[in-house]
């Protein structure tokens, strides 16, 4: 296998490469944050739904016990 060619970067290309890498990391972090927030929201909605269902179920049992 032939040796790999070494590419030297000028300061300008190094700056552009660094900015691109920074943007990639920022986009990844934004995606992780939005996925985390979506998970929290879904958990909140599920908790409210389960709580409402159980509350209505227990209220129904209590009303049936009075009759």
C-alpha positions in Angstrom: 0.0 0.0 0.0 1.5 3.4 -1.0 2.0 5.9 1.8 -0.8 8.4 2.3 -0.4 11.9 1.0 0.0 14.5 3.7 -2.1 17.5 3.1 -1.1 20.7 4.8 -3.7 23.2 5.7 -3.4 27.0 5.4 -4.7 29.0 8.3 -7.7 29.9 6.3 -8.7 26.3 5.5 -8.0 25.3 9.1 -10.4 28.1 10.3 -13.1 26.9 7.9 -12.6 23.3 9.0 -12.9 24.2 12.6 -16.1 26.2 12.0 -17.6 23.3 10.1 -16.8 20.9 13.0 -18.2 23.4 15.5 -21.4 23.6 13.5 -21.7 19.8 13.4 -21.3 19.6 17.1 -23.8 22.4 17.7 -26.4 20.7 15.5 -25.9 17.4 17.3 -26.4 19.1 20.7 -29.5 20.8 19.5 -30.9 17.5 18.3 -30.1 15.9 21.7 -31.8 18.7 23.6 -34.9 18.7 21.5 -35.2 14.9 21.8 -34.8 15.2 25.6 -37.4 17.9 25.7 -39.8 15.8 23.6 -39.3 12.9 26.0 -40.1 15.0 29.0 -43.2 16.4 27.4 -44.4 12.9 26.4 -43.8 11.7 29.9 -45.7 14.6 31.4 -48.7 13.8 29.1 -48.6 10.1 29.9 -48.5 10.8 33.6 -51.5 13.2 33.3 -53.5 10.6 31.3 -52.7 7.8 33.7 -53.5 10.0 36.7 -56.8 11.2 35.2 -57.8 7.6 34.3 -57.0 6.2 37.8 -58.7 9.2 39.5 -61.9 8.7 37.5 -61.7 4.9 38.1 -61.4 5.4 41.8 -64.2 8.0 41.8 -66.4 5.5 40.0 -65.7 2.8 42.5 -66.5 5.2 45.3 -69.8 6.2 43.7 -70.7 2.5 43.1 -70.0 1.7 46.8 -72.5 4.4 47.9 -75.3 2.9 45.8 
